[in-house]
Amino acid sequence: MKSRVAPQGVAEKSAEKSEDPRRATPVDLRSDTVTKPTPEMRRAMAEAEVGDDVYGEDPTINRLEHLAAEIFSRDAAIFVPSGTMGNQIAIKIHTRPGQEVICEERAHIFNYEMATLAAFSGCIARPIPAADGILSWAEVKKRIRPKTYYISQTGLVALENTHNMAGGTVYPTQVANEICDAAHEAGLPVHLDGARVFNAAAALGKSVAELTRRFDSVMFCLSKGLGAPVGSLLVGSRDFIEQARVYRKALGGGMRQAGILAAAGLIALERMPARLRDDHANARFLADGLAQVQGIRVDAKKVQTNIVVFDIANTGMNSAEFSRRLAESNVLANGIDPQTMRMVTHMDVDRAGCERALAAVRAICGKN
Ligand SMILES: Cc1ncc(COP(=O)(O)O)c(C=O)c1O
């Protein structure tokens, strides 16, 4: 006898077929942090071998840390719960209280890490505006403080690659290398907020090791484009990572049997970099479509990775209203200021989802 109950998912699919966007599954472009673990990740998490990581006894975390160090051609790596914790541990190790951290003015470490560089490291940011978020040595050099005892001293230079708020922009390797080499000559360490450094590597067709070789430390996230549910890694010299273990514990980041998280992280690190180009192609597709919409300004050629930042000033809506009206069609996107929106592609949004997002944008912009 045939069952009369529709199998799971059919109801959703037929809602999409009926073209009622209010009933369709959401297209969530708010961030690449919204992805759900794949079935393979969930299986690996359920079966993960674990131990107490504060005693260094979690075999799955140990494997993840070894793999990360190997991929980045470094001595060592440490698994941390979040990108924020990874960045802030690095800042703490590289600086002393009373120093300045040079960064781009839209940098995550400056704007979105709860002033932890002040609260935890006792430093202030020395932010520099830069086109597309990409600093040059000429600009950095101007902000290095003179070595005079009555002036606060520069302690660290921190770059972000890709640059989130500038629209996923990528540092040309030569530009980043020049900043690292010259900063080192000036006696300054350089940290990389590489939350999305695998996106940068995919865009440039280079390895993350090649992109990051000259940095003193690198933080990268498993929980963004790579699709893991939780976790980031900090990589660097053995001595640096030993110090990082102390600060991770101090911040409450000793997570015991967190091998269940590292198991998903291993899959993210091994399998997911290869698919990032699909996200980049989808972001470019979105940007090309958005550029055709009346009232929207975006330079699609600048979309190199998975983030599209676009100006809606001439649509007659602010970003709160724009987001709210998109959400009525089950398309989710956030504003980054009243006249600027951001859409981020990732493994849980396919080309059809991007087409739906564009249709929703056209619909709301046509009806002003
Ligand atoms: C560039 C950048 N750095 C660091 C972070 C912090 O990562 P987490 O959210 O895991 O703390 C983010 C998060 O969005 C980010 O975009």
The ligand as a Gaussian input file, in Angstrom:
#p B3LYP/6-31G(d) Opt

LIG

0 1
 C       37.793000      38.477000       9.531000
 C       37.287000      37.812000      10.771000
 N       38.139000      37.579000      11.762000
 C       37.763000      36.983000      12.906000
 C       36.464000      36.562000      13.076000
 C       36.078000      35.954000      14.391000
 O       35.647000      34.656000      14.312000
 P       34.665000      34.060000      15.443000
 O       33.294000      34.473000      15.047000
 O       34.886000      32.582000      15.314000
 O       35.089000      34.604000      16.746000
 C       35.531000      36.782000      12.063000
 C       34.126000      36.369000      12.239000
 O       33.252000      36.678000      11.479000
 C       35.944000      37.424000      10.877000
 O       35.112000      37.684000       9.883000

